[in-house]
Amino acid sequence: MIKNKKLLEELEKEIIRNSQLDINKNIKIFQEFLKLAREVGRFPSENLLEGIEIDIKYAKAINGIKRTD
């Protein structure tokens, strides 16, 4: 349990101030995660319109349901 929220916030600010950012490294990491996500099928493929027909069918079905509440 956090007893001194202000002290924790100051510590977080200090860590952020002292951290060094490497944009190129961060972009490389992001690209690798994106590649992995696509390989395991957890992220859309390069073609963003792929599979849109199914999404449209789902949307039509969901929007066609009348609410009872």
C-alpha positions as CSV (number, residue, x, y, z in Angstrom):
1,M,0.0,0.0,0.0
2,I,1.3,3.4,-0.9
3,K,1.4,5.7,2.1
4,N,3.1,8.7,0.6
5,K,1.7,9.4,-2.8
6,K,3.5,12.7,-3.2
7,L,6.9,11.0,-2.5
8,L,6.1,8.3,-5.1
9,E,5.2,10.9,-7.7
10,E,8.4,12.8,-7.1
11,L,10.4,9.6,-7.5
12,E,8.6,8.8,-10.8
13,K,9.4,12.4,-12.1
14,E,13.0,12.0,-11.1
15,I,13.3,8.7,-12.9
16,I,11.8,10.2,-16.0
17,R,14.1,13.2,-15.9
18,N,17.2,11.0,-15.6
19,S,16.3,8.4,-18.2
20,Q,17.9,8.5,-21.6
21,L,15.7,7.9,-24.7
22,D,17.1,6.1,-27.8
23,I,14.5,6.7,-30.5
24,N,16.2,4.4,-33.0
25,K,16.3,1.6,-30.5
26,N,12.6,2.1,-29.6
27,I,11.5,2.1,-33.2
28,K,13.5,-1.1,-33.8
29,I,11.8,-2.7,-30.8
30,F,8.4,-1.6,-32.0
31,Q,9.0,-3.0,-35.5
32,E,10.0,-6.4,-34.1
33,F,6.9,-6.5,-31.9
34,L,4.7,-5.6,-34.9
35,K,6.4,-8.3,-37.0
36,L,5.8,-10.9,-34.2
37,A,2.2,-9.8,-33.7
38,R,1.5,-10.3,-37.4
39,E,3.2,-13.7,-37.4
40,V,1.0,-15.0,-34.7
41,G,-2.1,-13.5,-36.2
42,R,-2.8,-11.0,-33.3
43,F,-2.5,-7.9,-35.5
44,P,-3.9,-7.1,-38.9
45,S,-1.9,-8.0,-42.0
46,E,-0.3,-5.5,-44.2
47,N,-3.6,-5.3,-46.2
48,L,-5.9,-3.5,-43.8
49,L,-9.0,-4.3,-45.9
50,E,-8.4,-8.0,-45.7
51,G,-11.3,-9.6,-43.9
52,I,-13.5,-6.4,-43.9
53,E,-16.4,-8.3,-45.4
54,I,-16.7,-10.4,-42.3
55,D,-16.5,-7.3,-40.1
56,I,-19.3,-5.7,-42.1
57,K,-21.5,-8.8,-41.7
58,Y,-20.9,-8.7,-37.9
59,A,-21.7,-5.0,-37.7
60,K,-24.9,-5.5,-39.6
61,A,-25.9,-8.4,-37.4
62,I,-25.1,-6.5,-34.2
63,N,-26.8,-3.2,-35.3
64,G,-29.8,-5.1,-36.5
65,I,-30.5,-6.5,-33.0
66,K,-33.2,-4.5,-31.2
67,R,-32.7,-3.7,-27.6
68,T,-35.2,-4.9,-25.0
69,D,-34.1,-2.8,-22.0
